[in-house]
Amino acid sequence: MFQTVKKEMEWGHDTLTLETGKIARQADGCVIATYGETSVMAAVTYAKAPKPGQDFFPLTVHYNEKYYAAGKIPGGFFKREARPTEKETLTSRLIDRPIRPLFVEGFKNEVLVICTVLSHDLENDPDVVAMIAASAALTISGAPFMGPIAGARVGFVDGEYILNPSVDDMQDLRSDPEQRLDLVVAGTKDAVMMVESEAYELSEAEMLGAVKFGHDQMQPVLDLIISLAEEAAKEPMDFQAPDYSAILARVTDLGEQKMRDAYAITDKQERTSAVAAVKEAIKAELSEEELEDSNLGTALKKLESKVLRGDVVKNGKRIDGRALDTVRPIVSETGLLPRTHGSALFTRGETQGLVVTTLGTGDDEQFIDALHGNFKSNFLLHYNFPPYSVGEVGRFGPPGRREIGHGKLAWRALQAVLPSATDFPYTVRLVSEITESNGSSSMATVCGGSLSMMDAGVPLKAPVAGVAMGLVLEDDGDYAVLTDILGDEDHLGDMDFKVAGTEAGITSLQMDIKVAGITPEIMEKALDQAKAGRVHILGEMAKALTSANEFSQHAPRIETMQIPTDKIREVIGSGGKVIREIVETSGAKVDINDDGIIKIASANGEAIQKAYDMIHSIVAEPEEGKIYKGKVVKIVDFGAFVNFFGKRDGLVHVSQIENRRLNHPSDVLKEGQEVWVKLLGFDDRGKVRLAMKMVDQETGQEAVKEASED
């Protein structure tokens, strides 16, 4: 009944298996990839003809995690997987980016790739496994896909690269000084197609080494996919790339010079209008038959590409007249908004981001429910890209894939320089409002985010800047690397290469390549050029912060204290009675974790001190020989009991009240009276012994000590 084909190999620390022919047989291609005990099923279907008039390639990738894969039931009321999580959205993009450029040019049939996590061993992350499964399914589907690709995760410990480190090793790198890198690389046999990374101030050479290491290590996986395809691949689709040379020649003849004139305009809005006018002018001179040509849109785009790319490589001339390695003018401002905790406006050319910092307490941490377990994050970054930022009308609603992806890139770049939770016990939320865009708004978010946090008084280890690099690679091998690319240079170029970091090293690298000819030499040049751009931007950012910034008066203050773990129960009290009393009496928020770390938060410093004193009185032990202020709580014939240390009472014997004989303690004391006492020590039964007679009841100073000093 089944014609199953199965291939396996040892890869890194586990066995990788590819299997097809048993499940989802009506899909054009279906492969289950298993690494260790993590299994992902990728199913591919594609339309056998394009929709009439469609002039783009409609590829959709969905990665979804099923909670049953880890033996869990989803939280929430419905107990069913619902909208995609951030992890699912990011992984969908991770798979889409390297496979999209490998479909034959001119293929515009709809393609759907669905990757489903069936089993998760809590050790091997399913994202790389899903990428391999998707590549294998596309390779056997018969679609005109010029793959396969493979992926690998790379870690970096003690100067050594690690292949496919475990989920736990990659979890919260900020708190693990040994782990300095979480990098995913995807590529074909000959070329790297995509890189996504989170790094901790690695040098350019170390990052390039990680990319090369990952590409080398994925080669056996590519061989395994090819081996599977040799036995299981379907007949290739009979697809011939359309010949649009005639319409391209006609369009070029009619509008090449006009297009060059339009692209000579430096202002984005004027240039966009001029380019649109040129296209309309070209169409006005075409015949009805030429206007109905389905390849007209492709030909017009090809003309734009020729004009832009040719000038860049041959003449070193960019759209806005800059040199290849020049960053656009930068203006940085901080402290714009009076009631926010921190704010910054970062403008680079026609790209602008308003980034706002809000400081919160432990109650504001984000709970994340993931397959490998639940955890909390105290650093949040949300990126918004409204239509007005590019002068357009359009959908305005919840964040899409692009916004989630760009926000995560900026998050990775910035979180590497955050202080530890013990040094800075705040939850930090950044919101980036992109108010203008012509070029990399994610890198503007990195720069603005760094400035905004410093404006809020967050003690960053170092400021972070980011820059987007581009590439134009011609068929003859000539190329140009561009610093700080414009939107058009990104759209019509061959590479989008975003690098963020401090002056000391890289904290995040994201690379998407549209052609399969990027050599290590080109990547090395791009990294070196990016470093120069990054250092220049950091210098411009420094002008906005002329002095150390203090906390906003509207931000909560947080103090931390450490108590012995065996005292936690005493601070909380039965049913939380004690901690509720502390919160109500002091007016401060109090948060205790299992390690005995207590965070006390309030905008009022007096409230924090009051809560601190109340907790200290519960957990601290009185010191022998020290003087305390107390209150008489009970008088008996032989002395007085004084409450002197939290809820701790001690006895002042009648002989220790004054330096004279008393008939009864009530001769000089009454209940409720405040007195100064010295802790003499503890008797054999652990009872507290106090004394008053050697302490000046006016000043609280030890009278004997003062007499000896006199």
ChimeraX attribute file (.defattr): number of C-alpha atoms within 10 A of each C-alpha:
attribute: neighborCount
match mode: 1-to-1
recipient: residues
	/A:1	5
	/A:2	9
	/A:3	10
	/A:4	12
	/A:5	15
	/A:6	17
	/A:7	14
	/A:8	18
	/A:9	14
	/A:10	13
	/A:11	17
	/A:12	12
	/A:13	12
	/A:14	14
	/A:15	13
	/A:16	22
	/A:17	23
	/A:18	25
	/A:19	22
	/A:20	26
	/A:21	18
	/A:22	14
	/A:23	15
	/A:24	15
	/A:25	14
	/A:26	11
	/A:27	14
	/A:28	19
	/A:29	27
	/A:30	30
	/A:31	34
	/A:32	28
	/A:33	31
	/A:34	26
	/A:35	26
	/A:36	19
	/A:37	16
	/A:38	22
	/A:39	26
	/A:40	31
	/A:41	26
	/A:42	30
	/A:43	26
	/A:44	26
	/A:45	20
	/A:46	20
	/A:47	13
	/A:48	13
	/A:49	11
	/A:50	16
	/A:51	12
	/A:52	7
	/A:53	11
	/A:54	13
	/A:55	16
	/A:56	14
	/A:57	16
	/A:58	16
	/A:59	16
	/A:60	14
	/A:61	23
	/A:62	18
	/A:63	27
	/A:64	22
	/A:65	23
	/A:66	18
	/A:67	21
	/A:68	14
	/A:69	20
	/A:70	19
	/A:71	12
	/A:72	13
	/A:73	14
	/A:74	16
	/A:75	11
	/A:76	8
	/A:77	6
	/A:78	8
	/A:79	10
	/A:80	12
	/A:81	15
	/A:82	8
	/A:83	9
	/A:84	14
	/A:85	15
	/A:86	14
	/A:87	16
	/A:88	18
	/A:89	20
	/A:90	20
	/A:91	22
	/A:92	24
	/A:93	18
	/A:94	26
	/A:95	27
	/A:96	19
	/A:97	19
	/A:98	27
	/A:99	27
	/A:100	18
	/A:101	18
	/A:102	19
	/A:103	16
	/A:104	15
	/A:105	13
	/A:106	17
	/A:107	20
	/A:108	19
	/A:109	18
	/A:110	17
	/A:111	17
	/A:112	15
	/A:113	24
	/A:114	18
	/A:115	29
	/A:116	21
	/A:117	25
	/A:118	21
	/A:119	23
	/A:120	25
	/A:121	18
	/A:122	18
	/A:123	17
	/A:124	22
	/A:125	22
	/A:126	28
	/A:127	25
	/A:128	24
	/A:129	27
	/A:130	32
	/A:131	28
	/A:132	31
	/A:133	30
	/A:134	32
	/A:135	27
	/A:136	34
	/A:137	33
	/A:138	31
	/A:139	29
	/A:140	27
	/A:141	26
	/A:142	18
	/A:143	27
	/A:144	19
	/A:145	21
	/A:146	14
	/A:147	21
	/A:148	24
	/A:149	30
	/A:150	35
	/A:151	32
	/A:152	27
	/A:153	29
	/A:154	23
	/A:155	25
	/A:156	22
	/A:157	12
	/A:158	8
	/A:159	9
	/A:160	10
	/A:161	17
	/A:162	18
	/A:163	19
	/A:164	26
	/A:165	20
	/A:166	16
	/A:167	15
	/A:168	13
	/A:169	15
	/A:170	21
	/A:171	13
	/A:172	13
	/A:173	19
	/A:174	19
	/A:175	12
	/A:176	11
	/A:177	9
	/A:178	12
	/A:179	19
	/A:180	22
	/A:181	26
	/A:182	23
	/A:183	24
	/A:184	24
	/A:185	27
	/A:186	28
	/A:187	26
	/A:188	21
	/A:189	18
	/A:190	14
	/A:191	18
	/A:192	28
	/A:193	28
	/A:194	25
	/A:195	25
	/A:196	20
	/A:197	24
	/A:198	27
	/A:199	27
	/A:200	26
	/A:201	22
	/A:202	20
	/A:203	18
	/A:204	19
	/A:205	12
	/A:206	18
	/A:207	24
	/A:208	15
	/A:209	14
	/A:210	25
	/A:211	25
	/A:212	15
	/A:213	18
	/A:214	27
	/A:215	25
	/A:216	14
	/A:217	19
	/A:218	23
	/A:219	18
	/A:220	15
	/A:221	25
	/A:222	22
	/A:223	14
	/A:224	19
	/A:225	25
	/A:226	18
	/A:227	15
	/A:228	23
	/A:229	20
	/A:230	12
	/A:231	12
	/A:232	20
	/A:233	20
	/A:234	15
	/A:235	10
	/A:236	13
	/A:237	12
	/A:238	10
	/A:239	13
	/A:240	11
	/A:241	12
	/A:242	11
	/A:243	10
	/A:244	15
	/A:245	11
	/A:246	11
	/A:247	20
	/A:248	20
	/A:249	13
	/A:250	15
	/A:251	22
	/A:252	21
	/A:253	11
	/A:254	18
	/A:255	19
	/A:256	19
	/A:257	13
	/A:258	18
	/A:259	25
	/A:260	19
	/A:261	15
	/A:262	20
	/A:263	23
	/A:264	17
	/A:265	17
	/A:266	14
	/A:267	13
	/A:268	19
	/A:269	13
	/A:270	13
	/A:271	18
	/A:272	15
	/A:273	11
	/A:274	19
	/A:275	19
	/A:276	13
	/A:277	15
	/A:278	22
	/A:279	19
	/A:280	11
	/A:281	14
	/A:282	19
	/A:283	18
	/A:284	11
	/A:285	13
	/A:286	15
	/A:287	9
	/A:288	10
	/A:289	7
	/A:290	16
	/A:291	15
	/A:292	11
	/A:293	13
	/A:294	15
	/A:295	21
	/A:296	18
	/A:297	18
	/A:298	16
	/A:299	21
	/A:300	22
	/A:301	14
	/A:302	16
	/A:303	20
	/A:304	21
	/A:305	16
	/A:306	17
	/A:307	18
	/A:308	23
	/A:309	26
	/A:310	15
	/A:311	14
	/A:312	22
	/A:313	19
	/A:314	11
	/A:315	9
	/A:316	16
	/A:317	17
	/A:318	22
	/A:319	22
	/A:320	14
	/A:321	12
	/A:322	15
	/A:323	13
	/A:324	20
	/A:325	18
	/A:326	16
	/A:327	21
	/A:328	18
	/A:329	11
	/A:330	16
	/A:331	15
	/A:332	19
	/A:333	19
	/A:334	23
	/A:335	21
	/A:336	15
	/A:337	11
	/A:338	10
	/A:339	12
	/A:340	17
	/A:341	24
	/A:342	30
	/A:343	30
	/A:344	29
	/A:345	27
	/A:346	27
	/A:347	23
	/A:348	24
	/A:349	18
	/A:350	20
	/A:351	24
	/A:352	27
	/A:353	30
	/A:354	23
	/A:355	29
	/A:356	28
	/A:357	27
	/A:358	21
	/A:359	26
	/A:360	20
	/A:361	22
	/A:362	20
	/A:363	12
	/A:364	17
	/A:365	18
	/A:366	14
	/A:367	11
	/A:368	13
	/A:369	13
	/A:370	15
	/A:371	23
	/A:372	19
	/A:373	10
	/A:374	9
	/A:375	13
	/A:376	12
	/A:377	14
	/A:378	19
	/A:379	18
	/A:380	19
	/A:381	24
	/A:382	19
	/A:383	25
	/A:384	22
	/A:385	22
	/A:386	21
	/A:387	16
	/A:388	14
	/A:389	20
	/A:390	17
	/A:391	12
	/A:392	9
	/A:393	10
	/A:394	9
	/A:395	8
	/A:396	10
	/A:397	8
	/A:398	7
	/A:399	14
	/A:400	11
	/A:401	14
	/A:402	15
	/A:403	17
	/A:404	19
	/A:405	21
	/A:406	21
	/A:407	24
	/A:408	20
	/A:409	25
	/A:410	28
	/A:411	23
	/A:412	21
	/A:413	31
	/A:414	31
	/A:415	23
	/A:416	25
	/A:417	21
	/A:418	20
	/A:419	17
	/A:420	14
	/A:421	12
	/A:422	12
	/A:423	11
	/A:424	16
	/A:425	22
	/A:426	27
	/A:427	19
	/A:428	22
	/A:429	19
	/A:430	25
	/A:431	21
	/A:432	29
	/A:433	20
	/A:434	25
	/A:435	21
	/A:436	22
	/A:437	26
	/A:438	20
	/A:439	24
	/A:440	23
	/A:441	32
	/A:442	29
	/A:443	27
	/A:444	28
	/A:445	36
	/A:446	29
	/A:447	33
	/A:448	31
	/A:449	34
	/A:450	29
	/A:451	33
	/A:452	31
	/A:453	29
	/A:454	24
	/A:455	28
	/A:456	25
	/A:457	18
	/A:458	22
	/A:459	18
	/A:460	19
	/A:461	12
	/A:462	16
	/A:463	22
	/A:464	31
	/A:465	32
	/A:466	34
	/A:467	29
	/A:468	30
	/A:469	28
	/A:470	27
	/A:471	28
	/A:472	21
	/A:473	20
	/A:474	14
	/A:475	7
	/A:476	6
	/A:477	9
	/A:478	10
	/A:479	17
	/A:480	20
	/A:481	24
	/A:482	30
	/A:483	27
	/A:484	27
	/A:485	28
	/A:486	24
	/A:487	16
	/A:488	17
	/A:489	25
	/A:490	22
	/A:491	14
	/A:492	19
	/A:493	21
	/A:494	22
	/A:495	25
	/A:496	22
	/A:497	27
	/A:498	27
	/A:499	27
	/A:500	31
	/A:501	31
	/A:502	24
	/A:503	19
	/A:504	14
	/A:505	18
	/A:506	28
	/A:507	29
	/A:508	29
	/A:509	23
	/A:510	19
	/A:511	22
	/A:512	21
	/A:513	24
	/A:514	20
	/A:515	15
	/A:516	16
	/A:517	17
	/A:518	19
	/A:519	11
	/A:520	15
	/A:521	9
	/A:522	15
	/A:523	19
	/A:524	15
	/A:525	13
	/A:526	24
	/A:527	24
	/A:528	13
	/A:529	19
	/A:530	26
	/A:531	25
	/A:532	16
	/A:533	22
	/A:534	27
	/A:535	19
	/A:536	16
	/A:537	21
	/A:538	18
	/A:539	12
	/A:540	14
	/A:541	23
	/A:542	13
	/A:543	12
	/A:544	18
	/A:545	15
	/A:546	7
	/A:547	9
	/A:548	9
	/A:549	16
	/A:550	13
	/A:551	16
	/A:552	19
	/A:553	12
	/A:554	14
	/A:555	20
	/A:556	21
	/A:557	22
	/A:558	23
	/A:559	19
	/A:560	19
	/A:561	14
	/A:562	14
	/A:563	18
	/A:564	11
	/A:565	13
	/A:566	11
	/A:567	14
	/A:568	19
	/A:569	13
	/A:570	16
	/A:571	22
	/A:572	17
	/A:573	14
	/A:574	10
	/A:575	9
	/A:576	12
	/A:577	12
	/A:578	18
	/A:579	23
	/A:580	16
	/A:581	15
	/A:582	21
	/A:583	18
	/A:584	12
	/A:585	13
	/A:586	21
	/A:587	18
	/A:588	26
	/A:589	22
	/A:590	25
	/A:591	16
	/A:592	19
	/A:593	11
	/A:594	8
	/A:595	12
	/A:596	16
	/A:597	17
	/A:598	21
	/A:599	24
	/A:600	25
	/A:601	26
	/A:602	20
	/A:603	16
	/A:604	17
	/A:605	14
	/A:606	13
	/A:607	19
	/A:608	25
	/A:609	16
	/A:610	17
	/A:611	24
	/A:612	21
	/A:613	15
	/A:614	21
	/A:615	22
	/A:616	17
	/A:617	17
	/A:618	17
	/A:619	17
	/A:620	14
	/A:621	11
	/A:622	17
	/A:623	12
	/A:624	14
	/A:625	12
	/A:626	12
	/A:627	21
	/A:628	18
	/A:629	15
	/A:630	22
	/A:631	19
	/A:632	21
	/A:633	17
	/A:634	16
	/A:635	19
	/A:636	13
	/A:637	11
	/A:638	14
	/A:639	19
	/A:640	25
	/A:641	22
	/A:642	26
	/A:643	22
	/A:644	25
	/A:645	18
	/A:646	17
	/A:647	9
	/A:648	14
	/A:649	20
	/A:650	23
	/A:651	22
	/A:652	26
	/A:653	18
	/A:654	22
	/A:655	16
	/A:656	20
	/A:657	22
	/A:658	15
	/A:659	10
	/A:660	10
	/A:661	10
	/A:662	14
	/A:663	10
	/A:664	15
	/A:665	20
	/A:666	15
	/A:667	8
	/A:668	9
	/A:669	17
	/A:670	15
	/A:671	14
	/A:672	13
	/A:673	11
	/A:674	17
	/A:675	20
	/A:676	24
	/A:677	32
	/A:678	25
	/A:679	21
	/A:680	16
	/A:681	17
	/A:682	13
	/A:683	9
	/A:684	6
	/A:685	6
	/A:686	8
	/A:687	12
	/A:688	19
	/A:689	20
	/A:690	28
	/A:691	22
	/A:692	23
	/A:693	20
	/A:694	19
	/A:695	23
	/A:696	16
	/A:697	16
	/A:698	8
	/A:699	9
	/A:700	17
	/A:701	16
	/A:702	19
	/A:703	15
	/A:704	13
	/A:705	11
	/A:706	11
	/A:707	8
	/A:708	7
	/A:709	7
	/A:710	6
